[in-house]
Amino acid sequence: MKNISFKLIFRSWWRNKTFTIISILSLAVGIACVNLLAAFVIHEYNVEGDNPNRGHIVAVKRTYTNSGVENYTIPPTVVDQLSSHVPELDEACVVKYCFTVSHGKVGEHFFTDFNVLDVDTAFYRFFPQKVVRGSLEDALVGPDRVVLTESFARRLFGHSDPIGQMVQIFFRSFPREKRDGLLSFTVSAVIKDDYQAANRFDALLMAEPAQATTYFKLKENVSIAELQAKTEDLVLKSPSGQGTPMKYTFQSVQETCFDPALTTETKGLSTLLKTPNRNLLWIALFSAVLILMIACFNYINLSFSRVFKQLHSLHIQKLMGANPQLLSGQLFLDTFMTVGLGFLIAQLIQFDLLGVMSRIMSVQVPASFLYSSQVLPVTFGFILLLACIPALYMSRRLPEMSISSYNNFYRGKARQRIITTLAVVQFAISFVLIIGSFTLRQQLSLLQGNTENYRDLYSFSIGGEGRLTTLMGSLKERIALIPGVQAATTTIGSHPLQARMEDASYIDYCTMDNGDEDMMEVMNHKLLKGLPWKEAIARFPNPAYLNRTWADILFPDGEIPIGHSIKEIDPKFGEYLYSKEVDHLIAGVVEDYYWTHVVNSLEKPIGKGIITYTKDSYNLTVRIDPNHLSTALQQIYAEWDKLHPGDYLEHENLRERVLNNNKKLFELSDLLMMYSIISLLLTCFGLFGMSLYAIEQRTKEIGIRKVNGSTTWQIMTLLNRQFIGWISVAFGVAIPVVWLLLDRWMQNFVYRADFSIWVYILSLLLVTAITLLTVSWHSYRAASGNPVKALRDE
């Protein structure tokens, strides 16, 4: 009997193979998108997901009671205070991000872009690590040992054994740091990469950080919620009794990673910790749910096309003696197998999309995570939800249904209302995604246009080694005749001028840019008022140019006092200068420009900025003709090797740096674009099936109209009119929804793209064209066919 059921199911699939293939593929794409996004969200939100100590670790955050400034930097004396005042706390662990690291060296090869942590001996007890090679005990021998992650070790040493090898790390000179210069470390262990780890690092150094991020492990039978309730109003004075009292709060590791106060101003903590892009995750998940809705709507609509034939088959089986239990089991198995096959195909699609999603969201999710204990329960729940519920409904409803009841519902107005509603919602979702994607692209084009002054600019740096700063001037002279080098200037680059407040917090008063006599020309700064740059250098000992924002604040009447001291006009500026004896004289005003060091700068208002003159710098900024880029870079490095062989030099594209500082915007754009394409693809699947079904139901009507003289064009217009109506209603529904969403999102930007009606018109034309191309193929075949054959078959 089971074999007969399977034969009937496969026979039904074969008779309706078009609808079966479309519905399964549509479901598979929708399931793959949602399951993949669910895995990404779980991966990013479930910080320290595999750490057995996760529920017993808290991070300490302190708040200055007089200003509300928050940070996670805790001195050792306060750690002792907290241990004595809060009995629920057990062991402490101190972690510090080495933000003065510039570059490293293995043999004669330099490397950059890596994170180094200073940790104490408790780190491995708080955050267990899986050792791949070597021994963590050996890493505890002394401060000259280093532990590398597996990916970083492979990057440095390839497939050779790194244990016992020497790694050199350069630490820039900094007053509060004990390290300075290129120091050597021996590799003691290699640990497995943990992409869910709260602390992001490539290398671990064993040390006793003096003032850093502090974690506590709670004593047994103490929960994080209980600790937070008991210490909600914990305020402590400094051990010396001087200074501002601090409020101390305890957060779980996950809460710390998602803390809104976690910014670049928290002394590098945002680089130290895993900081998921919450908005991107929610938008991604929301988009995936919309895609799943389209896939499910396709499945429901296409299922209507099979129900009538299944009903005929069921009645035949009843006449042949099949009992209701057998029919229900067959229907349940049919629906369950359809959804199950969609899930199997979705697994293949997932692997193809995994790499794309990882690049778009800048998140490294290993393929094995899709089948981990964190994701599998969600996947199985998803299968049960999508497979069992429809299967139970179909298995109970169809065997009890007669042909007449089917005709009354599924072929009547009730079915038409359901089909129309689902189709309108499906089109509306496509409009929301497409209009949102186009508008986002338009906004990004505007923001990218504001970075044009950095186009073709490359900054060459030497890691801040003071003894080499004068060499940049020599390098500038040596590369002047290299083909492709259009202009060059020595610069220090954008850096904030910070002031330390009474409560020990820092504020950015303004941003400074320093360069030599060629800086204004090379950097394409637009002079609005004042003296030309080179004339100002010849006239004043320390000329300075304010950006438009600061000039509007200081001189609202627009009169610029050329030659006057900025310190006289703005005394606070003089207080915050590193060299207070330097007197900067106003030489002019330049147009606002984005700074290379500011994260998410395209969303933020431009603050106060100043450009000053300096002769010696450790950066060289070069404008290079893109047609000669490769050869020019090679020759610049060759000149550097002649000038100072064996020393470090690197370069970066300044425009790419600014854009990378705003990568979350481009991630969102790419994500919406991908899902817009998928939504259109799924919509085409659904339209193909629905149009075929609609034409099959009207075969007799088409034949009669052809016999009575209707032309092919008239019949095609009649058949397509229904879909055009759905598009019109969906467009009217989508406009206010997408308008509200985009208006709220655009509030984040200082510079906003102008409203363009063409974005909406283009979206309407695109969806309409795709719809007509999809359904017109069926319409044309039906309208151009032989009416006699259509009437005979009917």
CORLIN-V353321 format. One record per backbone hydrogen bond with DSSP energy under -1.0 kcal/mol. CO is the residue of the C=O (numbers start at 1). NH is the residue of the N-H. Records with the same first field share a line. If there is no record, write none. Layout:
BEGIN
CO = NH / NH
END
This chain:
BEGIN
1 = 5
2 = 6
3 = 7
4 = 8
5 = 9
6 = 10
7 = 11
8 = 12
9 = 13
10 = 14
11 = 15
12 = 16
14 = 17
16 = 20
17 = 21
18 = 22
19 = 23
20 = 24
21 = 25
22 = 26
23 = 27
24 = 28
25 = 29
26 = 30
27 = 31
28 = 32
29 = 33
30 = 34
31 = 35
32 = 36
33 = 37
34 = 38
35 = 39
36 = 40
37 = 41
38 = 42
39 = 43
40 = 44
41 = 45
42 = 46
45 = 47
46 = 49
48 = 51
51 = 54
53 = 56
56 = 218
58 = 216
59 = 251
61 = 249
62 = 71
63 = 247
64 = 68
69 = 64
71 = 62
74 = 212
75 = 79
76 = 80
77 = 81
78 = 82
79 = 83
80 = 84
81 = 85
82 = 86
86 = 89
88 = 219
91 = 217
93 = 215
94 = 120
95 = 213
96 = 118
97 = 99
98 = 101
100 = 172
103 = 170
104 = 111
105 = 168
106 = 109
109 = 106
111 = 104
115 = 202 / 203
116 = 98
117 = 205
118 = 96
119 = 207
120 = 123
122 = 126
123 = 127
130 = 192
133 = 190
138 = 141
142 = 145
144 = 186
146 = 188
147 = 204
148 = 191
149 = 153
150 = 154
151 = 155
152 = 156
153 = 157
154 = 158
157 = 160
162 = 165
165 = 187
167 = 185
168 = 105
169 = 183
170 = 102
171 = 181
174 = 177
181 = 171
183 = 169
185 = 167
186 = 146
187 = 164
188 = 135
189 = 148
190 = 132 / 133
191 = 150
194 = 197
196 = 48
198 = 274
202 = 149
203 = 117
204 = 147
205 = 119
210 = 76
212 = 74
213 = 95
214 = 60
215 = 93
216 = 58
217 = 90
219 = 222
223 = 227
224 = 228
225 = 229
226 = 230
227 = 231
231 = 234
234 = 248
236 = 246
238 = 241
245 = 65
246 = 236
247 = 63
249 = 61
251 = 59
252 = 256
253 = 257
254 = 258
256 = 259
259 = 262
261 = 263
263 = 266
266 = 269
268 = 271 / 272
269 = 273
272 = 200
276 = 278
277 = 281
278 = 282
279 = 283
280 = 284
281 = 285
282 = 286
283 = 287
284 = 288
285 = 289
286 = 290
287 = 291
288 = 292
289 = 293
290 = 294
291 = 295
292 = 296
293 = 297
294 = 298
295 = 299
296 = 300
297 = 301
298 = 302
299 = 303
300 = 304
303 = 307
306 = 310
307 = 311
308 = 312
309 = 313
310 = 314
311 = 315
312 = 316
313 = 317
314 = 318
315 = 319
316 = 320
317 = 322
318 = 321
323 = 327
324 = 328
325 = 329
326 = 330
327 = 331
328 = 332
329 = 333
330 = 334
331 = 335
332 = 336
333 = 337
334 = 338
335 = 339
336 = 340
337 = 341
338 = 342
339 = 343
340 = 344
341 = 345
342 = 346
343 = 347
345 = 349
346 = 350
347 = 351
348 = 352
349 = 353
350 = 354
353 = 357
354 = 358
355 = 359
356 = 360
357 = 361
358 = 363
366 = 369
367 = 370
368 = 371
369 = 372
372 = 376
375 = 379
376 = 380
377 = 381
378 = 382
379 = 383
380 = 384
381 = 385
382 = 386
383 = 387
384 = 388
387 = 391
388 = 392
389 = 393
390 = 394
391 = 395
392 = 396
393 = 397
394 = 398
398 = 401
402 = 406
403 = 407
404 = 408
405 = 409
406 = 410 / 411
409 = 415
412 = 416
413 = 417
414 = 418
415 = 419
416 = 420
417 = 421
418 = 422
419 = 423
420 = 424
421 = 425
422 = 426
423 = 427
424 = 428
425 = 429
426 = 430
427 = 431
428 = 432
429 = 433
430 = 434
431 = 435
432 = 436
433 = 437
434 = 438
435 = 439
436 = 440
437 = 441
438 = 442
439 = 443
440 = 444
441 = 445
442 = 446
443 = 447
444 = 448
445 = 449
446 = 450
448 = 451
449 = 452
451 = 454
452 = 455
454 = 457
456 = 624
457 = 654
458 = 622
459 = 652
460 = 620
461 = 650
465 = 468
466 = 469
468 = 471
469 = 472
471 = 475
472 = 476
473 = 477
474 = 478
475 = 479
479 = 482
482 = 485
484 = 625
487 = 623
489 = 621
490 = 516
491 = 619
495 = 512
497 = 509
499 = 507
501 = 504
505 = 501
507 = 499
510 = 497
511 = 610
512 = 495
513 = 612
514 = 492
515 = 614
516 = 519
518 = 522
519 = 523
520 = 525
526 = 591
529 = 589
532 = 536
533 = 537
534 = 538
535 = 539
536 = 540
542 = 585
544 = 587
545 = 611
546 = 590
547 = 551
548 = 552
549 = 553
550 = 554
551 = 555
555 = 558
560 = 562
561 = 564
564 = 586
565 = 569
566 = 570
570 = 573
571 = 575
572 = 576
579 = 582
584 = 566
585 = 544
586 = 563
587 = 531
588 = 546
589 = 528 / 529
590 = 548
600 = 603
608 = 511
609 = 547
610 = 513
611 = 545
612 = 515
619 = 491
620 = 460
621 = 489
622 = 458
623 = 486 / 487
625 = 628
628 = 632
629 = 633
630 = 634
631 = 635
632 = 636
633 = 637
634 = 638
635 = 639
636 = 640
637 = 641
638 = 642
639 = 643
640 = 644
644 = 647
650 = 461
652 = 459
653 = 657
654 = 658
655 = 659
656 = 660
657 = 661
659 = 662
660 = 663
661 = 600
662 = 665
663 = 667
664 = 668
665 = 669
666 = 670
667 = 671
668 = 672
669 = 673
670 = 674
671 = 675
672 = 676
673 = 677
674 = 678
675 = 679
676 = 680
677 = 681
678 = 682
679 = 683
680 = 684
681 = 685
682 = 686
683 = 687
684 = 688
685 = 689
686 = 690
687 = 691
688 = 692
689 = 693
690 = 694
691 = 695
692 = 696
693 = 697
698 = 702
699 = 703
700 = 704
701 = 705
702 = 706
703 = 707
704 = 708
705 = 710
706 = 709
711 = 715
712 = 716
713 = 717
714 = 718
715 = 719
716 = 720
717 = 721
720 = 724
721 = 725
722 = 726
723 = 727
724 = 728
725 = 729
726 = 730
727 = 731
728 = 732
729 = 733
730 = 734
731 = 735
734 = 738
735 = 739
736 = 740
737 = 741
738 = 742
739 = 743
740 = 744
741 = 745
742 = 746
745 = 748
746 = 749
756 = 759
757 = 761
758 = 762
759 = 763
760 = 764
761 = 765
762 = 766
763 = 767
764 = 768
765 = 769
766 = 770
767 = 771
768 = 772
769 = 773
770 = 774
771 = 775
772 = 776
775 = 779
776 = 780
777 = 781
778 = 782
779 = 783
780 = 784
786 = 790
787 = 791
788 = 792
789 = 793
790 = 794
END
